[in-house]
């Protein structure tokens, strides 16, 4: 979410970031920011220090007191005091206006990578199976059973990817993250793209080929497993 009271900057930032596969909401002030935060999941806030009616530093402090959402501050002045104050308020990075859109994108991606939640690597310790919506994936036998109790065959790559998705249900995972984590589960390295493996898994899991229920695509972010998962120890 980009918070800036200059319409031209909001439009330019929104258009550029959307053009690079990021989902962007632009707002003009703290009131709109709080309304969006109350009803949507926001991964990062791009916040102008000098808003017309509010203090961006005060908004950053309030935001940090209430959540751990990453914050990148924008300032119109090359002022060390502003930058230091922003970082002390809990901002993760800052950028001075005028700025390069390419640098802004790079800094946003860097902050998101640093703040990405850690996921367990390798075979989950002590977990025997995952269950979801009547399905069961047995980690010992590497067998997937559908709601009718029938075994659905999986390749090593499909099994590895499904283990990662089930281990982080309803959490968006990027393609690079899925690829990296999946390599550690199977007997061999992925020899196909994540997108291909996702397509194959969907064919085996989904009844309706048009409306995906289990493996959801989060545009510009990756994939998420869309239903609750029960862990069997």
N, C-alpha and C positions, 0 to 999 in steps of 0.2 A: 504494500500500500504506500503510495506517494502522497505526502501531506505538504502542500505548497499553495500559497494564496495567489500566485501568479498563474493565470490561466494558460499563458503560452508555454510556461515551463511544464505545467501538468500535462498539457497535450503532447509536447515534444518527448517528455520522459515516457509517458504511457505508450505512445506510438512506437518509440524505439525498442522498449523492452518487450512489448507484445510481438514485435517483428523478430525477436530472438527467443520466441517460445516461452515467455514468462507470462503468468496471469497477473494482471495489474488492475488495481482499483485506485483511482485518483480522487482526493478530497481536498477542500480548501482550508479546513480549520480543525481544531481539536474536537469540536462537537460532532462533526461528521466522522472523524476518526473513531471516536468512542462508539458511535452507532454501528459502524462497520465491524468493529472488534466484538461487539455484543452478539452479532448474528453470523459472523463468518470466521473461518480459520485463516489467519494471516501468518505467513512465514517470515516476513521481514517488513519493517517500517522505514521508509525513506522520509526523513523529517527535516523541514527547513527550520533553521534557528530563529530567523527573524520573520515571524508572521505579523500581519497588520494589527490584529486585535489580541494576540496571545504571545506568550514567551515559549518558543520552541524548546528551550532548555527545561522549563518547568514541565512541559508535556513529556519530555524524555524521562524526567525524574519520576513523574506519575506512572508512566508506562512501565518503567523498570520496577517500581514498587509493586505493581500489580501482576507482572508477567515476566517471562524470560525471553520474549520475542526479540530477535536481533534488531538493532537500530543503527542506521547509517544517517549521520547528520549532514545537512547542507548548510554552508555559510557563505554569505556574499563578501565577507571580509577575510583577508589573509591574516587573521589575528590569532596569535598563539594562545591568548587567554581564552578565547571562544573554544578553540579546539580542546584545550586542556579541560575546561569546564564540561564540555560535552562528554569527553571520555570519563571524567569523574562521575558524571550523572549516570553512567552505565552504557553509553553508546559503544558500539563495537567498531565503528570506523567513521571517518568524516571525509568530506570532499568540498573544496572551495569553488564557488561560482566565479566566473564561468568555467564549466567543466566539460571534458570530452565525454560524449555518450558511451564511447567504447570503454573508457576508464571506469565510468559509473557501472556498466555491466560487469566488468571484471571484478570490481570491488564487491558488488552484490553477490556474485557467484562465490568469491573467496570467503565472505562471511557465512554464507549458507553452508559451504563445505565444512568450515570450522565448527559450526554449531549443529552439524548433522548428528543425530543421536547414534550412539554406539549400538551395534547389533552383535549378538553372539556369533562367533565364528566356529566353523566345524560342526560336527554332530552335537545337537543339544544334549547336555548332560542329564541323565536320569529320566529323559522323556521317552516313553515307549510308543506313543501314537498321538496323532492329532485327529480330532473329530469336528466336523462342521456340517450342519444342515443334513444330517443322516449319512454323510460320507465318513470314511475313516482311512487315514494313511498310517500304516504300521511301519515304523522306522526300522524295526528289527528284520522283518521279512521284505521290506521295501515294496509292499503291496498296497494298492489303492482299491478300496471296495466302495461301490456306489450304494444308493439307498435300498436297492434290491438285494444287496449282499453279493453282487457279482464283482469279480476281480477285473479291474480296468488296467491293462498293461501300460507301463511307463518306461520310456528310455531313461538312461542314466541322467541325461541333461534335464529331462522333464521332471524326474524325481527330485533332483537337486534344487531346481528352481521352485518347485512346489513346497519343499521343506523351508526355504527361506521366506516365501510368502506367508505360509501358515505360522511361522515363528514370529511374525510381526503383523498380525491382522489389523486391517483398517488403518494402516500406516503407509504413506506414500514412499516408495523406494525408487530411486533413479536407476536408469539402465546400467550405468557403470557400477553402481553399488550392487545391483542384482548379479551382474556378471562376476564381480569380484568375490562375493560371498558364495555364489553357487559353485565356483571352481573347487571349493574346499569340501563339498559334500560328496561329489561323485567320484567314480573310479577313474574317470578321464576328464580332460578339460573340455569345456564347451567348444564344439566345432561348428556351431551355428549361432546366429545372432539371437539376442534376447527376444526381439520381436517375433522371430520364427518360433522359438520355444513357447512364447505366450500364445501364439495362434494355435499351436498343436494342443497345448493344455486346454484351451477354451473348447476346442472341438470335442475333447473327451469329458469335460466337466459340464458344459452348458447345454441345456435342452433347447433354449431359444437362441439361435445363432445371431439374432439382431440385437437383443437386449442382454447385455452381459450382467450377470448377477454376482459372480464370484471374483473374477479378475477384472478390475476396473482400470480404465485408462485415465490418468490424470494429465491432461494436456500440458505439455511443456515441462512436466515434472517426473513422470514415470508411471508406475503401476501400483495398485493397492489391492489387497484381498478384502472383498467387500462385505463379508458376513462374520459374525463372531466365531471364534475357534476355541474348542475345549482341549486342554492338554491332559493326556493320560500318562500317569507315572507308573 
